[in-house]
Amino acid sequence: MKDSWWIATLGRTLHWARLREREAGTAEVLDHDGNLHAYDSEDTARSMLLDAGFVEFDGVDEEDALERGFSLDEVAPPRAASDAALVGLMTVSLGRRA
């Protein structure tokens, strides 16, 4: 399985989503509300994330981050021992403007 992290900002709030590519070529997205969405392929999952206003975190440079209201030095994908614990870390208040 391969994971990639995606972000969307709404006002001063950053939302994370985890895209997980499965061995069979299917994919699933865990969103910041704790919902697990299944897709027939990674491409379909990526398209759905893009349609929802998410961008892949690995593709964000410092200039893009600042436009979204944060610095790359301040933000990193969440980590937790379980998906249940992870969901609580997937919505982040950005506080004041970067």
Backbone as JSON, one array per atom type, in Angstrom:
{
  "sequence": "MKDSWWIATLGRTLHWARLREREAGTAEVLDHDGNLHAYDSEDTARSMLLDAGFVEFDGVDEEDALERGFSLDEVAPPRAASDAALVGLMTVSLGRRA",
  "N": [[0.84, -1.19, 0.0], [0.42, 2.24, -0.7], [0.67, 5.48, 0.5], [-0.52, 8.82, 0.1], [-0.63, 12.27, 0.93], [-3.08, 14.81, 1.1], [-4.26, 18.19, 0.89], [-6.62, 20.72, 1.81], [-7.73, 24.04, 2.09], [-9.89, 26.01, 4.0], [-10.9, 29.03, 4.61], [-9.32, 29.83, 7.56], [-8.68, 27.26, 8.16], [-7.18, 24.11, 7.82], [-7.61, 21.15, 6.07], [-6.92, 17.73, 6.06], [-6.5, 14.88, 3.9], [-6.13, 11.44, 3.36], [-4.85, 9.54, 0.82], [-4.89, 6.27, -0.14], [-3.32, 3.88, -1.96], [-4.22, 0.7, -2.97], [-3.06, -2.72, -3.15], [-4.38, -4.13, -5.19], [-4.86, -2.23, -7.07], [-6.96, -0.62, -6.59], [-8.28, 2.17, -4.67], [-8.44, 4.13, -1.65], [-9.83, 6.81, 0.23], [-9.31, 8.5, 3.17], [-11.06, 10.84, 4.85], [-11.12, 14.09, 6.52], [-13.31, 14.03, 8.17], [-13.49, 11.49, 8.99], [-14.58, 9.67, 7.29], [-14.39, 6.9, 5.08], [-13.67, 6.51, 1.82], [-14.14, 4.5, -0.98], [-12.56, 3.71, -4.08], [-12.37, 2.8, -7.56], [-9.9, 3.05, -8.71], [-6.62, 4.57, -8.36], [-6.39, 6.86, -9.9], [-9.08, 7.69, -10.18], [-9.66, 8.31, -7.51], [-7.83, 10.42, -7.07], [-8.85, 12.3, -8.9], [-11.34, 12.82, -7.73], [-10.53, 13.99, -5.31], [-9.23, 16.29, -6.28], [-11.43, 17.54, -7.5], [-12.82, 18.2, -5.23], [-11.36, 20.27, -4.25], [-8.89, 19.73, -3.11], [-5.29, 19.48, -2.93], [-2.29, 17.73, -3.74], [-0.1, 17.24, -1.09], [2.69, 16.82, -1.31], [3.25, 18.15, -3.65], [3.16, 20.82, -3.07], [4.77, 23.89, -2.84], [6.75, 26.32, -1.0], [5.81, 28.89, -1.68], [3.21, 28.32, -2.66], [2.14, 27.29, -0.3], [2.21, 29.54, 1.42], [0.36, 31.16, 0.09], [-1.89, 29.77, 0.75], [-2.02, 30.23, 3.4], [-0.21, 29.24, 5.3], [3.04, 28.09, 6.42], [5.43, 25.82, 5.08], [7.16, 24.97, 7.03], [5.63, 24.87, 9.27], [3.68, 22.92, 9.04], [2.85, 19.49, 8.74], [2.08, 16.22, 7.47], [-0.38, 14.47, 9.37], [0.2, 12.07, 12.02], [-0.56, 8.97, 13.53], [-1.36, 6.19, 15.66], [-3.59, 4.78, 14.86], [-6.36, 4.82, 12.53], [-8.61, 5.94, 13.68], [-7.55, 7.57, 15.7], [-6.08, 9.22, 14.08], [-7.94, 10.76, 12.64], [-8.74, 12.8, 14.39], [-6.63, 14.54, 14.15], [-6.68, 15.61, 11.67], [-7.87, 17.97, 10.97], [-6.92, 21.23, 11.08], [-6.44, 24.24, 12.77], [-5.28, 27.19, 11.44], [-4.58, 29.5, 12.72], [-3.13, 32.7, 13.02], [-2.4, 34.67, 10.07], [0.12, 33.49, 7.84]],
  "CA": [[0.0, 0.0, 0.0], [1.15, 3.5, -0.81], [-0.13, 6.61, 0.96], [-0.16, 10.2, -0.2], [-1.42, 13.21, 1.73], [-3.71, 15.89, 0.35], [-4.75, 19.26, 1.75], [-7.54, 21.76, 1.33], [-7.9, 25.08, 3.1], [-11.16, 26.72, 4.01], [-10.63, 30.11, 5.56], [-8.09, 29.61, 8.34], [-8.67, 25.85, 8.55], [-6.58, 23.18, 6.88], [-8.15, 19.79, 6.16], [-6.1, 16.69, 5.46], [-7.1, 13.65, 3.41], [-5.1, 10.44, 3.03], [-5.14, 8.66, -0.31], [-4.14, 5.02, 0.0], [-3.41, 2.99, -3.11], [-4.22, -0.69, -2.53], [-2.31, -3.63, -4.03], [-5.21, -4.55, -6.32], [-5.03, -1.1, -7.97], [-8.04, 0.23, -6.1], [-7.79, 3.2, -3.76], [-9.38, 4.63, -0.65], [-9.51, 8.11, 0.8], [-9.79, 8.81, 4.51], [-11.2, 12.29, 4.92], [-10.98, 14.7, 7.84], [-14.49, 13.7, 8.97], [-13.4, 10.08, 9.37], [-15.22, 8.83, 6.28], [-13.49, 6.15, 4.21], [-14.28, 6.44, 0.5], [-13.48, 3.51, -1.83], [-12.56, 4.05, -5.5], [-11.92, 1.71, -8.42], [-8.5, 3.25, -9.09], [-5.98, 5.75, -7.78], [-6.73, 8.01, -10.74], [-10.42, 8.14, -9.81], [-9.55, 8.94, -6.19], [-7.16, 11.71, -7.28], [-9.81, 13.19, -9.55], [-12.35, 13.21, -6.74], [-9.89, 14.93, -4.39], [-9.05, 17.56, -7.0], [-12.76, 18.15, -7.66], [-13.23, 18.71, -3.92], [-10.5, 21.39, -3.87], [-7.66, 19.28, -2.46], [-4.07, 19.37, -3.71], [-1.35, 16.8, -3.11], [0.82, 17.97, -0.22], [4.06, 16.73, -1.83], [3.41, 19.08, -4.75], [3.04, 22.19, -2.58], [6.03, 24.54, -2.48], [6.57, 27.34, 0.04], [4.96, 29.97, -2.2], [1.83, 27.81, -2.64], [1.73, 27.18, 1.1], [1.95, 30.88, 1.93], [-0.91, 31.6, -0.49], [-2.96, 29.05, 1.47], [-2.06, 30.72, 4.76], [0.69, 28.56, 6.23], [4.4, 27.83, 5.95], [5.75, 24.39, 5.12], [7.86, 24.71, 8.29], [4.62, 24.76, 10.33], [2.68, 21.9, 8.76], [3.29, 18.19, 8.26], [0.98, 15.27, 7.53], [-0.59, 13.92, 10.71], [0.59, 10.68, 12.3], [-1.2, 8.38, 14.7], [-1.29, 4.74, 15.69], [-4.77, 4.2, 14.24], [-7.15, 5.76, 11.75], [-9.5, 6.65, 14.6], [-6.75, 8.63, 16.34], [-5.63, 10.1, 13.01], [-9.02, 11.66, 12.25], [-8.7, 13.95, 15.29], [-5.5, 15.4, 13.79], [-6.78, 15.92, 10.25], [-8.38, 19.32, 10.82], [-5.95, 22.07, 11.78], [-6.65, 25.68, 12.73], [-4.03, 27.83, 11.05], [-4.29, 30.67, 13.55], [-2.95, 33.96, 12.29], [-1.89, 34.58, 8.7], [1.57, 33.24, 7.74]],
  "C": [[0.88, 1.24, 0.0], [0.22, 4.63, -0.4], [0.4, 7.92, 0.4], [-1.12, 11.09, 0.58], [-1.86, 14.38, 0.87], [-4.23, 16.93, 1.32], [-5.75, 20.14, 1.01], [-7.64, 22.78, 2.46], [-9.25, 25.74, 2.89], [-11.03, 27.8, 5.07], [-9.3, 29.86, 6.24], [-8.0, 28.17, 8.86], [-8.08, 25.01, 7.44], [-7.18, 21.8, 7.13], [-7.22, 18.84, 5.41], [-6.99, 15.57, 4.92], [-5.94, 12.71, 3.06], [-5.6, 9.58, 1.88], [-4.26, 7.43, -0.16], [-4.4, 4.17, -1.24], [-3.27, 1.56, -2.6], [-3.49, -1.56, -3.57], [-3.09, -4.0, -5.28], [-5.42, -3.42, -7.34], [-6.2, -0.21, -7.6], [-7.45, 1.26, -5.14], [-8.88, 3.55, -2.76], [-8.88, 5.96, -0.12], [-10.14, 8.2, 2.18], [-9.86, 10.31, 4.62], [-11.16, 12.78, 6.36], [-12.2, 14.48, 8.74], [-14.5, 12.25, 9.42], [-14.09, 9.14, 8.4], [-14.17, 8.17, 5.41], [-14.21, 5.93, 2.89], [-13.47, 5.47, -0.36], [-13.64, 3.91, -3.3], [-11.98, 2.89, -6.29], [-10.46, 1.84, -8.83], [-7.94, 4.48, -8.36], [-6.32, 7.0, -8.58], [-8.11, 8.57, -10.41], [-10.39, 8.86, -8.46], [-8.89, 10.31, -6.3], [-8.11, 12.72, -7.9], [-10.86, 13.69, -8.57], [-11.77, 14.21, -5.73], [-9.7, 16.29, -5.05], [-10.38, 18.28, -7.17], [-13.25, 18.76, -6.35], [-12.32, 19.83, -3.42], [-9.24, 21.02, -3.12], [-6.5, 19.31, -3.45], [-3.13, 18.42, -2.97], [-0.29, 17.57, -2.35], [2.25, 17.94, -0.75], [4.31, 17.69, -2.98], [3.34, 20.54, -4.36], [4.43, 22.74, -2.26], [5.72, 25.67, -1.48], [5.66, 28.48, -0.44], [3.48, 29.56, -2.21], [1.29, 27.75, -1.21], [1.37, 28.55, 1.66], [0.65, 31.45, 1.36], [-2.1, 30.96, 0.21], [-2.99, 29.42, 2.95], [-1.2, 30.0, 5.77], [2.07, 28.45, 5.6], [4.64, 26.33, 6.01], [6.5, 24.0, 6.39], [6.88, 24.44, 9.43], [3.72, 23.53, 10.22], [3.33, 20.63, 8.25], [2.11, 17.23, 8.33], [0.84, 14.67, 8.93], [-0.14, 12.46, 10.81], [-0.1, 10.21, 13.56], [-1.15, 6.86, 14.56], [-2.47, 4.07, 14.99], [-5.5, 5.27, 13.43], [-8.08, 6.57, 12.65], [-8.77, 7.81, 15.28], [-6.31, 9.66, 15.3], [-6.68, 11.15, 12.67], [-9.02, 12.93, 13.12], [-7.6, 14.95, 14.97], [-5.61, 15.95, 12.37], [-7.47, 17.25, 9.95], [-7.52, 20.22, 11.7], [-6.34, 23.53, 11.63], [-5.31, 26.33, 12.44], [-3.69, 29.05, 11.87], [-4.15, 31.92, 12.71], [-2.34, 33.7, 10.92], [-0.38, 34.41, 8.69], [2.24, 34.39, 7.01]]
}
